[in-house]
Amino acid sequence: MNVSIHPAARLGAAALLALATMTASHSATIAPAQPKATTLIATLASPWGLAFLPDGRMLVTQKGGSMVILAPDGNSVQATVSGLPAVAAGGQGGLLDVALDPDFAKDPWIYWTYSEPGTGAETGLIGTAVARGRLVGTALQDVAVVYRQVPKVTGEGHYGSRIAFRGDGTMFVTLGERQKGSPAQDLATTLGKVVRLNRDGSLPADNPAIPGARPEIWSYGHRNPQGAAMRPGTDVLWLNEHGPQGGDELNRIVPGGNYGWPLVSYGCNYGAPVGDACRIGGGTHAPLYVEPVSYWVPVSIAPAGLVFYTADGFPQWKGNALMGALAGTALWRIELDGDKEASRERLFGTLGERIRDVEQGPDGWLYLLTDSGKLLRVSQDVFAITTTASPTEGGSVTCTPNPVALGGSATCTATPGTGYVFESFAGDCTGSTCALENVTTARSVTATFIPATSIPRLVNLSTRGAVGTGEGVMIGGFAIAGAAPKKVLITARGPSLANFGVVGAMANPKIELFAGQAKLLDNDDWQNQTAAAGGAAAVAEITATGIFPNGLAPSNPLESALMVTLNPGAYTAIVSGADAGTGVGIVEVFEESGPDIPLINISTRGQVQTGSNVMIGGFVIQGDAPKTVLITARGPSLADYGITNPLANPVLQLFSGQVVIASNDDWQQNANAGDIAALGIFPTGLAPSSPLEAALLVTLNPGAYTAIVSGMNGGTGVGIVEVFAR
């Protein structure tokens, strides 16, 4: 039999689930950062490059030609690395940058740049080179030069050079123009270029095809780039480079881009009066050359080192670029808006230090190398979050991060222990979620847990009504909240109802379970389960719950059942008759596991008739405290969803045992109609959309309850009864 599933059959559960999973959004002005610089060591010899080893120790290059390993606290030199090749130490040259292979943990390659002296026909000439070796203990093994700048030239300045690894494992190397100027535009050389290499020095096949250029060239027209970093979340290289008199630049590198040197600069030639009139080539780069993201005039700051900040230590600086300044003796922070500068700030100018390199440490703080031989750590105050579980055995509470930096945020999560469920937060958080924002003092968070058996919750939801064909099948929707799977037993009963005096009971009900439009499982005759539904094991598990009325399993073999574990979400159970049979049936959903994962809604659509064929919805509240529920009976609004014979004016009665404890016809006549309306109007909320529909918002003690839906003045038609946990 083909059953057409109308969207209205699922909308109630889905709407509630959306409301139940909503979390409040917060916005707060973050307290300004208050960075402080601490000197960790002051006896390094012209340090140039810094890289963190996985265990927290630091590799530091010293321009004279040595590489040292610092202790994780940065306060002492633990060892000097052996196996380095000779360098041409003089002027701006020597041992320069250092970087770890992205796969260092698997194979301990490190890479470094240095000014390499020429030999043979190149004696007396110098060029930037890239070498690598495996760091074994404190010694380098398998050392090899993987790239040499072309050509080697005279002079001791403008070597570049920084290494930055791309996400695909290739590496960029920045190369200065060696104070020669025009070769930066000569594509037959790699002076004043950025090159992209494979880690072994071979060339990637997808480097830009620049007419007449060497295949390793990625960009050109650079002067002396001494800072480079990949922008997080992208494969885009950024670098900074020295201008002449003024005109220092922060650049976003595009493949094949020409950055203009020495044809254009916002700086001036040495000796020229500083000002706009002396700008080389007029200053403006576009349209022939790539414009810098930012530049410094009228005097140079001599930028060096570059990092994009990603950690929690300075929440105010996330995504910012930070770079050192040599002549400018400062740390510069550049806030970006997309790929444009939004603002910039000069920091630590009073220290008077030439800052050579900037790196983010594994602890989230910034580490600076200075030409004077210092390693500085830049940090700010942090504040601890004290966490308490009540009772202690009830579970645990974890806040991340903890401690929290000034102005930072933390999210706290409560994890119940065995036999307990989370109730609420207290202290600096209240309610069911905990997000601390703009932290400026120590905080305290308590998570309260209660025994699982004491939770006021819905544990069983059942509806009895007439089951027809086509639009007249019975459609039961339910929703599971929480963040973990929950096991439920779904049953469809018919024949056994005759034992309780029901006339016209359905002879052979079948059940189909849907998530959205996708059918998950089905069953006809509960003792015959398909392999997908669990087969014989599922039959045994259902049987183990006991036979109705003393248990949950159907008492008639022609009745249907599914024992299934479901993720949080909205589901629909369709009850119809085998071979298009009709009659009175019951669809039920029972909680089988996860008392901390609540059933929060059941909505059943079916034929509402008269006499014993009215629609009867039953539910059970378990726990040791009252529970508020919203019960609705809808009919007229179903016409908006294509139902041809909706119940025109439903009446709702709520029973405890044989006693009517509440009733309603036309929900807006309730004394608490305002509270119901505050839940929003269906379909985006829970309150009925028609004034002729019925609703009750009541707080009930633990126990079994029955909601009966009938038509005003004996009216009949298709209706929906729903129970929402609040």
BELKA-V927606 format. One record per residue. RES is the residue in one small letter. PSI is psi in whole degrees, 0 to 359 (* if undefined). D_CENTER is the distance of its C-alpha to the mean C-alpha in whole Angstrom. Layout:
BEGIN
res & psi & d_center
RES & PSI & D_CENTER
RES & PSI & D_CENTER
END
This chain:
BEGIN
res & psi & d_center
m & 131 & 44
n & 124 & 41
v & 125 & 39
s & 120 & 38
i & 110 & 35
h & 143 & 35
p & 330 & 31
a & 337 & 33
a & 338 & 33
r & 351 & 29
l & 325 & 28
g & 309 & 29
a & 319 & 27
a & 320 & 24
a & 318 & 24
l & 319 & 24
l & 320 & 21
a & 318 & 19
l & 322 & 21
a & 334 & 20
t & 3 & 17
m & 140 & 16
t & 150 & 15
a & 142 & 17
s & 145 & 15
h & 146 & 17
s & 142 & 18
a & 148 & 20
t & 122 & 22
i & 137 & 21
a & 141 & 24
p & 146 & 25
a & 147 & 24
q & 72 & 28
p & 147 & 28
k & 143 & 30
a & 129 & 32
t & 129 & 33
t & 121 & 36
l & 321 & 35
i & 147 & 38
a & 17 & 40
t & 19 & 42
l & 159 & 41
a & 99 & 43
s & 61 & 41
p & 147 & 38
w & 315 & 36
g & 152 & 33
l & 135 & 30
a & 142 & 28
f & 130 & 26
l & 159 & 27
p & 331 & 25
d & 8 & 27
g & 346 & 26
r & 164 & 30
m & 137 & 30
l & 130 & 32
v & 126 & 34
t & 145 & 37
q & 132 & 40
k & 332 & 42
g & 344 & 45
g & 4 & 44
s & 156 & 42
m & 132 & 39
v & 159 & 38
i & 122 & 36
l & 151 & 35
a & 158 & 34
p & 331 & 30
d & 355 & 31
g & 4 & 33
n & 350 & 36
s & 155 & 38
v & 121 & 39
q & 326 & 39
a & 160 & 40
t & 132 & 41
v & 133 & 40
s & 160 & 43
g & 7 & 43
l & 146 & 43
p & 166 & 45
a & 147 & 47
v & 158 & 46
a & 87 & 48
a & 116 & 47
g & 148 & 49
g & 235 & 48
q & 1 & 44
g & 165 & 44
g & 209 & 43
l & 125 & 40
l & 251 & 37
d & 163 & 34
v & 142 & 32
a & 148 & 29
l & 144 & 27
d & 141 & 27
p & 335 & 23
d & 32 & 25
f & 323 & 27
a & 332 & 26
k & 322 & 27
d & 111 & 30
p & 55 & 31
w & 140 & 32
i & 156 & 32
y & 146 & 33
w & 156 & 35
t & 153 & 37
y & 163 & 40
s & 115 & 43
e & 125 & 45
p & 143 & 49
g & 159 & 51
t & 165 & 54
g & 233 & 57
a & 343 & 57
e & 10 & 54
t & 133 & 56
g & 352 & 55
l & 160 & 52
i & 146 & 48
g & 156 & 45
t & 137 & 41
a & 157 & 40
v & 128 & 37
a & 163 & 38
r & 160 & 36
g & 158 & 37
r & 129 & 36
l & 107 & 35
v & 108 & 37
g & 244 & 38
t & 15 & 39
a & 147 & 40
l & 131 & 39
q & 158 & 41
d & 39 & 41
v & 134 & 41
a & 143 & 41
v & 125 & 41
v & 346 & 38
y & 143 & 39
r & 133 & 42
q & 145 & 42
v & 126 & 45
p & 172 & 47
k & 144 & 48
v & 176 & 50
t & 167 & 52
g & 165 & 51
e & 31 & 48
g & 166 & 45
h & 57 & 42
y & 346 & 41
g & 233 & 37
s & 141 & 35
r & 155 & 32
i & 135 & 29
a & 128 & 26
f & 134 & 24
r & 165 & 22
g & 334 & 20
d & 6 & 22
g & 350 & 24
t & 165 & 27
m & 144 & 28
f & 142 & 29
v & 128 & 32
t & 135 & 33
l & 125 & 37
g & 166 & 40
e & 13 & 43
r & 31 & 45
q & 26 & 47
k & 347 & 48
g & 269 & 47
s & 330 & 48
p & 344 & 46
a & 338 & 43
q & 356 & 44
d & 109 & 46
l & 357 & 43
a & 352 & 46
t & 169 & 45
t & 26 & 41
l & 131 & 42
g & 38 & 40
k & 163 & 37
v & 128 & 34
v & 151 & 34
r & 129 & 31
l & 154 & 32
n & 164 & 31
r & 337 & 31
d & 5 & 35
g & 350 & 36
s & 173 & 37
l & 133 & 35
p & 144 & 32
a & 340 & 34
d & 22 & 31
n & 154 & 32
p & 141 & 34
a & 90 & 37
i & 121 & 39
p & 126 & 43
g & 5 & 45
a & 154 & 42
r & 144 & 41
p & 344 & 39
e & 349 & 37
i & 127 & 36
w & 320 & 33
s & 166 & 34
y & 181 & 37
g & 32 & 39
h & 154 & 38
r & 291 & 40
n & 79 & 38
p & 113 & 35
q & 12 & 34
g & 136 & 30
a & 143 & 27
a & 148 & 24
m & 134 & 21
r & 127 & 19
p & 141 & 15
g & 3 & 13
t & 173 & 17
d & 30 & 20
v & 127 & 22
l & 137 & 24
w & 149 & 25
l & 162 & 28
n & 154 & 31
e & 153 & 35
h & 137 & 38
g & 186 & 40
p & 253 & 44
q & 101 & 45
g & 180 & 42
g & 12 & 39
d & 145 & 37
e & 149 & 34
l & 122 & 30
n & 143 & 29
r & 122 & 27
i & 126 & 28
v & 144 & 29
p & 129 & 30
g & 4 & 34
g & 144 & 34
n & 120 & 37
y & 8 & 36
g & 335 & 40
w & 138 & 42
p & 20 & 45
l & 334 & 45
v & 142 & 43
s & 150 & 42
y & 354 & 41
g & 179 & 43
c & 155 & 47
n & 149 & 49
y & 135 & 50
g & 341 & 53
a & 148 & 53
p & 132 & 53
v & 133 & 49
g & 174 & 48
d & 325 & 47
a & 335 & 50
c & 4 & 50
r & 134 & 46
i & 128 & 46
g & 17 & 47
g & 353 & 46
g & 305 & 43
t & 130 & 41
h & 314 & 39
a & 152 & 38
p & 353 & 39
l & 330 & 41
y & 164 & 38
v & 127 & 34
e & 142 & 34
p & 155 & 32
v & 322 & 29
s & 154 & 31
y & 161 & 34
w & 124 & 37
v & 159 & 40
p & 349 & 43
v & 161 & 43
s & 149 & 41
i & 347 & 38
a & 73 & 38
p & 149 & 34
a & 138 & 33
g & 145 & 30
l & 137 & 26
v & 147 & 23
f & 128 & 19
y & 130 & 18
t & 357 & 14
a & 182 & 15
d & 351 & 15
g & 323 & 19
f & 82 & 19
p & 335 & 16
q & 341 & 19
w & 4 & 19
k & 131 & 15
g & 353 & 16
n & 153 & 20
a & 137 & 22
l & 137 & 25
m & 152 & 28
g & 169 & 31
a & 132 & 35
l & 290 & 38
a & 328 & 41
g & 354 & 39
t & 65 & 38
a & 172 & 35
l & 128 & 31
w & 136 & 29
r & 125 & 26
i & 117 & 25
e & 133 & 23
l & 147 & 22
d & 97 & 21
g & 237 & 20
d & 18 & 23
k & 152 & 25
e & 129 & 26
a & 321 & 25
s & 165 & 27
r & 155 & 28
e & 137 & 30
r & 125 & 32
l & 149 & 32
f & 28 & 34
g & 333 & 37
t & 347 & 39
l & 335 & 39
g & 27 & 41
e & 136 & 39
r & 108 & 38
i & 117 & 35
r & 322 & 34
d & 151 & 31
v & 125 & 28
e & 151 & 25
q & 126 & 22
g & 165 & 22
p & 343 & 20
d & 0 & 21
g & 358 & 19
w & 167 & 22
l & 144 & 24
y & 131 & 27
l & 137 & 30
l & 139 & 33
t & 151 & 37
d & 339 & 40
s & 356 & 42
g & 18 & 40
k & 150 & 38
l & 119 & 34
l & 141 & 32
r & 129 & 29
v & 119 & 27
s & 183 & 26
q & 174 & 26
d & 146 & 26
v & 158 & 24
f & 133 & 24
a & 147 & 24
i & 117 & 22
t & 126 & 25
t & 141 & 24
t & 135 & 26
a & 133 & 26
s & 117 & 29
p & 167 & 31
t & 319 & 30
e & 354 & 31
g & 339 & 28
g & 204 & 25
s & 162 & 23
v & 133 & 20
t & 133 & 18
c & 135 & 16
t & 126 & 14
p & 167 & 15
n & 113 & 18
p & 172 & 21
v & 135 & 19
a & 158 & 20
l & 127 & 22
g & 0 & 20
g & 178 & 17
s & 156 & 15
a & 149 & 14
t & 129 & 13
c & 139 & 15
t & 133 & 15
a & 131 & 19
t & 113 & 20
p & 148 & 23
g & 175 & 26
t & 128 & 28
g & 4 & 30
y & 160 & 28
v & 153 & 25
f & 135 & 23
e & 303 & 25
s & 166 & 24
f & 155 & 23
a & 171 & 26
g & 233 & 27
d & 359 & 24
c & 147 & 22
t & 156 & 24
g & 202 & 23
s & 350 & 20
t & 159 & 17
c & 108 & 17
a & 112 & 15
l & 131 & 17
e & 151 & 17
n & 56 & 20
v & 125 & 21
t & 358 & 25
t & 171 & 26
a & 147 & 26
r & 163 & 24
s & 132 & 25
v & 130 & 23
t & 132 & 25
a & 125 & 24
t & 132 & 27
f & 151 & 27
i & 153 & 30
p & 140 & 32
a & 326 & 30
t & 346 & 34
s & 3 & 34
i & 126 & 31
p & 115 & 32
r & 162 & 31
l & 128 & 32
v & 346 & 33
n & 133 & 35
l & 126 & 36
s & 148 & 38
t & 134 & 40
r & 135 & 44
g & 180 & 45
a & 134 & 47
v & 118 & 46
g & 213 & 47
t & 168 & 46
g & 236 & 44
e & 344 & 42
g & 1 & 44
v & 161 & 42
m & 128 & 40
i & 114 & 36
g & 122 & 34
g & 144 & 31
f & 160 & 29
a & 141 & 25
i & 127 & 23
a & 190 & 21
g & 193 & 18
a & 10 & 16
a & 159 & 18
p & 156 & 21
k & 139 & 25
k & 132 & 28
v & 154 & 30
l & 124 & 34
i & 127 & 35
t & 152 & 39
a & 113 & 41
r & 149 & 44
g & 292 & 48
p & 322 & 51
s & 344 & 51
l & 336 & 51
a & 332 & 54
n & 345 & 55
f & 21 & 54
g & 10 & 56
v & 124 & 54
v & 137 & 56
g & 31 & 55
a & 144 & 52
m & 135 & 50
a & 324 & 51
n & 81 & 48
p & 147 & 45
k & 156 & 42
i & 139 & 38
e & 135 & 35
l & 128 & 32
f & 148 & 29
a & 110 & 25
g & 230 & 26
q & 356 & 28
a & 125 & 28
k & 127 & 30
l & 309 & 29
l & 164 & 32
d & 165 & 36
n & 139 & 39
d & 114 & 43
d & 102 & 45
w & 337 & 42
q & 5 & 44
n & 83 & 44
q & 140 & 40
t & 165 & 39
a & 321 & 37
a & 328 & 34
a & 0 & 34
g & 353 & 35
g & 218 & 39
a & 327 & 41
a & 321 & 39
a & 321 & 37
v & 316 & 41
a & 320 & 41
e & 320 & 38
i & 316 & 39
t & 323 & 43
a & 343 & 42
t & 352 & 41
g & 156 & 44
i & 133 & 46
f & 139 & 47
p & 358 & 48
n & 344 & 47
g & 202 & 44
l & 337 & 41
a & 142 & 43
p & 147 & 45
s & 351 & 48
n & 131 & 49
p & 343 & 49
l & 350 & 48
e & 166 & 45
s & 155 & 42
a & 151 & 39
l & 125 & 35
m & 115 & 34
v & 144 & 30
t & 123 & 27
l & 144 & 24
n & 160 & 20
p & 138 & 19
g & 186 & 20
a & 138 & 24
y & 159 & 27
t & 130 & 30
a & 121 & 33
i & 124 & 36
v & 124 & 40
s & 174 & 43
g & 137 & 46
a & 139 & 47
d & 35 & 49
a & 26 & 49
g & 155 & 50
t & 172 & 50
g & 186 & 50
v & 131 & 49
g & 169 & 46
i & 132 & 43
v & 134 & 39
e & 148 & 37
v & 123 & 34
f & 139 & 34
e & 126 & 32
e & 342 & 32
s & 170 & 29
g & 62 & 26
p & 341 & 28
d & 357 & 25
i & 98 & 23
p & 144 & 25
l & 125 & 27
i & 352 & 27
n & 140 & 29
i & 136 & 31
s & 122 & 33
t & 129 & 36
r & 134 & 38
g & 186 & 42
q & 126 & 45
v & 116 & 47
q & 209 & 50
t & 173 & 53
g & 228 & 55
s & 358 & 53
n & 19 & 51
v & 169 & 49
m & 130 & 45
i & 116 & 44
g & 127 & 41
g & 147 & 41
f & 157 & 38
v & 132 & 38
i & 127 & 36
q & 159 & 36
g & 191 & 35
d & 22 & 38
a & 157 & 37
p & 158 & 37
k & 135 & 34
t & 131 & 34
v & 151 & 34
l & 125 & 34
i & 127 & 36
t & 152 & 37
a & 115 & 40
r & 150 & 39
g & 293 & 42
p & 321 & 43
s & 345 & 39
l & 338 & 39
a & 332 & 41
d & 344 & 38
y & 20 & 37
g & 6 & 40
i & 125 & 41
t & 336 & 45
n & 62 & 47
p & 153 & 44
l & 123 & 46
a & 323 & 47
n & 84 & 47
p & 147 & 45
v & 138 & 47
l & 130 & 45
q & 136 & 46
l & 126 & 44
f & 145 & 46
s & 107 & 46
g & 234 & 49
q & 4 & 52
v & 129 & 51
v & 121 & 50
i & 346 & 47
a & 153 & 46
s & 159 & 47
n & 142 & 46
d & 117 & 47
d & 98 & 45
w & 334 & 42
q & 354 & 42
q & 355 & 46
n & 148 & 44
a & 329 & 44
n & 32 & 41
a & 328 & 40
g & 321 & 38
d & 323 & 35
i & 315 & 35
a & 328 & 35
a & 343 & 32
l & 358 & 30
g & 154 & 30
i & 134 & 32
f & 139 & 31
p & 354 & 29
t & 346 & 27
g & 201 & 28
l & 337 & 30
a & 144 & 34
p & 148 & 36
s & 348 & 36
s & 136 & 40
p & 343 & 43
l & 350 & 45
e & 163 & 42
a & 152 & 42
a & 149 & 39
l & 126 & 39
l & 107 & 37
v & 152 & 38
t & 122 & 38
l & 144 & 39
n & 160 & 40
p & 139 & 39
g & 184 & 41
a & 139 & 42
y & 157 & 42
t & 130 & 43
a & 123 & 43
i & 127 & 45
v & 125 & 45
s & 176 & 48
g & 141 & 49
m & 133 & 51
n & 36 & 55
g & 17 & 55
g & 152 & 52
t & 168 & 50
g & 184 & 47
v & 130 & 44
g & 170 & 42
i & 130 & 38
v & 135 & 38
e & 145 & 35
v & 121 & 34
f & 131 & 30
a & 132 & 29
r & * & 29
END
